[in-house]
């Protein structure tokens, strides 16, 4: 089943995010290579693809996992969690309708 992992960043954590980004992306690449990643990306803090020093307010990952518990385990092991970037993470089932 698909699950949406919706994370909110703590304020002023852009540098922590940037430092942890390579490890974060490596985990997403693994999901992609397994054919389980539907989409992933950050939420810019301003209306721009390159928000610069404004940074990001969080992230969204939609991916396939065997269960809600498996999705939670994967999300909780994210390098952004370990680095203290995320204030909170919500994981819930997702039903893709379009496209």
Phi and psi in degrees as GROMACS dihedral restraints (atoms count N, CA, C in turn):
[ dihedral_restraints ]
;  ai    aj    ak    al  type     phi  dphi    fc
    3     4     5     6     1   -86.7    20    10
    4     5     6     7     1   147.6    20    10
    6     7     8     9     1  -135.6    20    10
    7     8     9    10     1   141.7    20    10
    9    10    11    12     1   -98.5    20    10
   10    11    12    13     1   128.1    20    10
   12    13    14    15     1  -111.8    20    10
   13    14    15    16     1   111.3    20    10
   15    16    17    18     1  -116.2    20    10
   16    17    18    19     1   114.8    20    10
   18    19    20    21     1  -116.8    20    10
   19    20    21    22     1   144.0    20    10
   21    22    23    24     1  -112.5    20    10
   22    23    24    25     1   132.5    20    10
   24    25    26    27     1   -78.4    20    10
   25    26    27    28     1   149.8    20    10
   27    28    29    30     1   -72.5    20    10
   28    29    30    31     1   155.3    20    10
   30    31    32    33     1   -62.5    20    10
   31    32    33    34     1   148.6    20    10
   33    34    35    36     1    58.0    20    10
   34    35    36    37     1    43.4    20    10
   36    37    38    39     1  -117.9    20    10
   37    38    39    40     1    19.8    20    10
   39    40    41    42     1   -58.0    20    10
   40    41    42    43     1   -45.6    20    10
   42    43    44    45     1   -65.5    20    10
   43    44    45    46     1   -37.6    20    10
   45    46    47    48     1   -61.9    20    10
   46    47    48    49     1   -41.4    20    10
   48    49    50    51     1   -61.5    20    10
   49    50    51    52     1   -48.4    20    10
   51    52    53    54     1   -63.2    20    10
   52    53    54    55     1   -39.4    20    10
   54    55    56    57     1   -64.9    20    10
   55    56    57    58     1   -35.2    20    10
   57    58    59    60     1   -92.4    20    10
   58    59    60    61     1    -7.2    20    10
   60    61    62    63     1   -57.9    20    10
   61    62    63    64     1   -44.8    20    10
   63    64    65    66     1   -57.4    20    10
   64    65    66    67     1   -43.3    20    10
   66    67    68    69     1   -68.4    20    10
   67    68    69    70     1   -37.6    20    10
   69    70    71    72     1   -62.6    20    10
   70    71    72    73     1   -46.7    20    10
   72    73    74    75     1   -66.3    20    10
   73    74    75    76     1   -34.3    20    10
   75    76    77    78     1   -61.8    20    10
   76    77    78    79     1   -39.4    20    10
   78    79    80    81     1   -67.0    20    10
   79    80    81    82     1   -38.5    20    10
   81    82    83    84     1   -67.6    20    10
   82    83    84    85     1   -38.6    20    10
   84    85    86    87     1   -60.8    20    10
   85    86    87    88     1   -39.0    20    10
   87    88    89    90     1   -62.4    20    10
   88    89    90    91     1   -45.7    20    10
   90    91    92    93     1   -60.0    20    10
   91    92    93    94     1   -42.5    20    10
   93    94    95    96     1   -61.3    20    10
   94    95    96    97     1   -46.1    20    10
   96    97    98    99     1   -65.3    20    10
   97    98    99   100     1   -24.9    20    10
   99   100   101   102     1   -84.0    20    10
  100   101   102   103     1    -3.6    20    10
  102   103   104   105     1    75.7    20    10
  103   104   105   106     1    20.5    20    10
  105   106   107   108     1  -105.1    20    10
  106   107   108   109     1   -12.3    20    10
  108   109   110   111     1   -88.8    20    10
  109   110   111   112     1   125.2    20    10
  111   112   113   114     1   -92.4    20    10
  112   113   114   115     1   -49.1    20    10
  114   115   116   117     1  -162.7    20    10
  115   116   117   118     1   157.6    20    10
  117   118   119   120     1  -159.4    20    10
  118   119   120   121     1   145.2    20    10
  120   121   122   123     1   173.8    20    10
  121   122   123   124     1   167.1    20    10
  123   124   125   126     1   -90.0    20    10
  124   125   126   127     1   165.6    20    10
  126   127   128   129     1  -104.0    20    10
  127   128   129   130     1   105.9    20    10
  129   130   131   132     1   -60.4    20    10
  130   131   132   133     1   144.9    20    10
  132   133   134   135     1   -73.2    20    10
  133   134   135   136     1   -18.6    20    10
  135   136   137   138     1  -129.0    20    10
  136   137   138   139     1   169.4    20    10
  138   139   140   141     1   -77.2    20    10
  139   140   141   142     1    71.8    20    10
  141   142   143   144     1  -160.0    20    10
  142   143   144   145     1   141.7    20    10
  144   145   146   147     1   -67.7    20    10
  145   146   147   148     1   -25.7    20    10
  147   148   149   150     1  -122.1    20    10
  148   149   150   151     1    87.5    20    10
  150   151   152   153     1   -77.0    20    10
  151   152   153   154     1    -2.7    20    10
  153   154   155   156     1    56.3    20    10
  154   155   156   157     1  -134.7    20    10
  156   157   158   159     1   -70.4    20    10
  157   158   159   160     1   -12.6    20    10
  159   160   161   162     1   -66.5    20    10
  160   161   162   163     1   -27.9    20    10
  162   163   164   165     1    73.9    20    10
  163   164   165   166     1  -148.4    20    10
  165   166   167   168     1  -132.8    20    10
  166   167   168   169     1   157.1    20    10
  168   169   170   171     1  -105.9    20    10
  169   170   171   172     1    -5.5    20    10
  171   172   173   174     1   161.5    20    10
  172   173   174   175     1  -166.4    20    10
  174   175   176   177     1  -143.7    20    10
  175   176   177   178     1   158.5    20    10
  177   178   179   180     1  -132.3    20    10
  178   179   180   181     1   130.7    20    10
  180   181   182   183     1  -128.8    20    10
  181   182   183   184     1   130.7    20    10
  183   184   185   186     1  -120.0    20    10
  184   185   186   187     1   120.6    20    10
  186   187   188   189     1  -150.8    20    10
  187   188   189   190     1   164.2    20    10
  189   190   191   192     1   -92.1    20    10
  190   191   192   193     1   132.3    20    10
  192   193   194   195     1  -136.4    20    10
  193   194   195   196     1   161.0    20    10
  195   196   197   198     1   -69.5    20    10
  196   197   198   199     1   -26.8    20    10
  198   199   200   201     1  -161.4    20    10
  199   200   201   202     1   168.3    20    10
  201   202   203   204     1   -61.1    20    10
  202   203   204   205     1   -40.5    20    10
  204   205   206   207     1   -62.0    20    10
  205   206   207   208     1   -41.8    20    10
  207   208   209   210     1   -64.4    20    10
  208   209   210   211     1   -39.1    20    10
  210   211   212   213     1   -64.6    20    10
  211   212   213   214     1   -41.2    20    10
  213   214   215   216     1   -64.0    20    10
  214   215   216   217     1   -43.5    20    10
  216   217   218   219     1   -61.1    20    10
  217   218   219   220     1   -44.3    20    10
  219   220   221   222     1   -62.6    20    10
  220   221   222   223     1   -47.3    20    10
  222   223   224   225     1   -63.5    20    10
  223   224   225   226     1   -40.9    20    10
  225   226   227   228     1   -68.0    20    10
  226   227   228   229     1   -19.9    20    10
  228   229   230   231     1   -92.7    20    10
  229   230   231   232     1     6.5    20    10
  231   232   233   234     1   -65.3    20    10
  232   233   234   235     1   138.2    20    10
  234   235   236   237     1   -57.1    20    10
  235   236   237   238     1   -29.9    20    10
  237   238   239   240     1   -65.6    20    10
  238   239   240   241     1   -34.0    20    10
  240   241   242   243     1   -65.7    20    10
  241   242   243   244     1   -47.7    20    10
  243   244   245   246     1   -61.2    20    10
  244   245   246   247     1   -35.0    20    10
  246   247   248   249     1   -81.2    20    10
  247   248   249   250     1    -9.8    20    10
  249   250   251   252     1    84.3    20    10
  250   251   252   253     1    21.8    20    10
  252   253   254   255     1   -74.1    20    10
  253   254   255   256     1   -44.7    20    10
  255   256   257   258     1   -85.2    20    10
  256   257   258   259     1   133.7    20    10
  258   259   260   261     1   -80.8    20    10
  259   260   261   262     1   -39.7    20    10
  261   262   263   264     1  -158.7    20    10
  262   263   264   265     1   157.3    20    10
  264   265   266   267     1  -134.4    20    10
  265   266   267   268     1   129.3    20    10
  267   268   269   270     1  -112.5    20    10
  268   269   270   271     1   131.0    20    10
  270   271   272   273     1  -123.2    20    10
  271   272   273   274     1   126.6    20    10
  273   274   275   276     1  -148.1    20    10
  274   275   276   277     1   155.0    20    10
  276   277   278   279     1   -58.5    20    10
  277   278   279   280     1   149.0    20    10
  279   280   281   282     1  -135.3    20    10
  280   281   282   283     1   131.0    20    10
  282   283   284   285     1  -110.7    20    10
  283   284   285   286     1   111.6    20    10
  285   286   287   288     1   -76.8    20    10
  286   287   288   289     1   126.0    20    10
  288   289   290   291     1  -110.5    20    10
  289   290   291   292     1   -45.3    20    10
  291   292   293   294     1  -133.9    20    10
  292   293   294   295     1   156.1    20    10
